[in-house]
Amino acid sequence: MSWYSQQAWEILQQRFQNLQYGYTSENRQVTMTLIISDMKTDEDCQKIGNTLRNLPGVVSVNIIPRYRRVTVTYNLPQMNLETIGYHITRLGYHYIQKA
């Protein structure tokens, strides 16, 4: 077996093993900060926090009520900003993507 064949074999074995454990090179975590313009009460914070935490692929949610900010860490491609925004809007709130 040539060196190149050996390298290709090892790469394929590693990728197969990664797939067995649910990891692919396309999986990555993204952290976004959103401003929720109409999040004013503790009930609003709880409602948004509970909804986002229950979404598949969301790793963490940090809410800063004073500044009306929500920081969400999620796994791509399992979750995306559009889906998070959809659920916030469905609750009746408006959001602005900060970064």
Backbone torsions as a table, in degrees:
resi	resn	phi	psi	omega
1	MET	NA	131.8	-179.3
2	SER	-74.6	167.8	178.9
3	TRP	-60.4	-43.2	-179.4
4	TYR	-65.0	-40.4	177.3
5	SER	-63.3	-41.1	178.3
6	GLN	-62.8	-44.6	179.1
7	GLN	-62.7	-44.2	179.0
8	ALA	-62.1	-42.3	178.9
9	TRP	-61.6	-44.4	179.9
10	GLU	-65.2	-40.6	178.1
11	ILE	-63.6	-44.4	178.7
12	LEU	-63.1	-40.5	177.4
13	GLN	-62.3	-43.4	-179.8
14	GLN	-63.9	-43.7	179.6
15	ARG	-64.7	-39.9	177.7
16	PHE	-63.3	-42.9	178.9
17	GLN	-63.6	-42.0	177.8
18	ASN	-60.8	-41.6	179.3
19	LEU	-64.5	-34.5	177.9
20	GLN	-61.7	-34.1	-177.8
21	TYR	-97.2	9.9	174.6
22	GLY	80.9	15.2	179.8
23	TYR	-109.3	131.6	171.3
24	THR	-128.6	161.4	-178.9
25	SER	-66.8	-15.4	179.3
26	GLU	-82.4	-14.5	178.3
27	ASN	-73.8	131.1	174.1
28	ARG	-156.1	155.8	179.1
29	GLN	-95.0	139.7	178.5
30	VAL	-124.8	138.4	175.6
31	THR	-117.5	125.0	-179.6
32	MET	-124.9	143.2	173.4
33	THR	-108.5	127.2	179.8
34	LEU	-116.3	142.6	172.2
35	ILE	-100.4	123.1	178.9
36	ILE	-102.9	100.3	-169.9
37	SER	-62.0	-30.4	-177.4
38	ASP	-110.9	26.9	175.0
39	MET	-91.1	103.3	-170.9
40	LYS	-118.5	-28.6	-175.1
41	THR	-113.8	168.4	175.5
42	ASP	-63.1	-34.3	177.5
43	GLU	-62.8	-39.6	176.6
44	ASP	-60.5	-45.3	-179.9
45	CYS	-61.1	-44.5	-179.7
46	GLN	-65.0	-42.9	-179.0
47	LYS	-62.0	-47.1	-180.0
48	ILE	-66.9	-45.7	-179.3
49	GLY	-60.2	-46.8	-179.6
50	ASN	-64.0	-41.2	179.7
51	THR	-63.0	-47.4	-177.4
52	LEU	-68.5	-38.9	-179.6
53	ARG	-63.8	-27.4	-178.6
54	ASN	-85.7	-2.9	178.9
55	LEU	-78.6	138.3	178.1
56	PRO	-66.7	135.3	179.0
57	GLY	95.9	-13.0	177.8
58	VAL	-81.7	124.4	-176.9
59	VAL	-90.7	-44.8	-179.7
60	SER	-153.5	154.1	177.2
61	VAL	-134.3	126.2	177.5
62	ASN	-123.9	123.7	-176.4
63	ILE	-112.5	132.2	176.3
64	ILE	-117.7	92.0	-173.1
65	PRO	-59.5	-38.9	-175.7
66	ARG	-58.2	-37.8	-178.7
67	TYR	-102.0	3.4	-179.9
68	ARG	56.7	41.7	-178.1
69	ARG	-115.1	144.5	175.4
70	VAL	-129.3	123.6	176.0
71	THR	-105.7	123.1	-176.5
72	VAL	-120.1	129.0	172.3
73	THR	-110.0	128.5	-177.0
74	TYR	-143.2	162.3	179.6
75	ASN	-94.9	128.2	169.8
76	LEU	-90.4	146.2	-1.1
77	PRO	-91.3	9.1	-177.3
78	GLN	-64.1	-33.6	-179.5
79	MET	-134.0	156.1	176.6
80	ASN	-146.1	167.9	-176.5
81	LEU	-63.7	-35.8	-179.6
82	GLU	-61.7	-41.2	179.0
83	THR	-68.0	-41.7	177.2
84	ILE	-61.5	-46.8	178.5
85	GLY	-60.9	-38.9	177.9
86	TYR	-59.3	-45.6	-178.0
87	HIS	-69.2	-35.4	176.2
88	ILE	-65.7	-45.1	179.7
89	THR	-64.9	-37.8	179.2
90	ARG	-62.6	-30.1	176.6
91	LEU	-75.8	-12.3	178.7
92	GLY	102.1	16.0	-179.2
93	TYR	-110.8	161.4	177.6
94	HIS	-115.6	140.9	-178.2
95	TYR	-129.2	155.4	174.3
96	ILE	-126.1	130.2	178.2
97	GLN	-77.6	122.2	-179.5
98	LYS	-89.3	-55.3	-179.8
99	ALA	-171.4	NA	NA
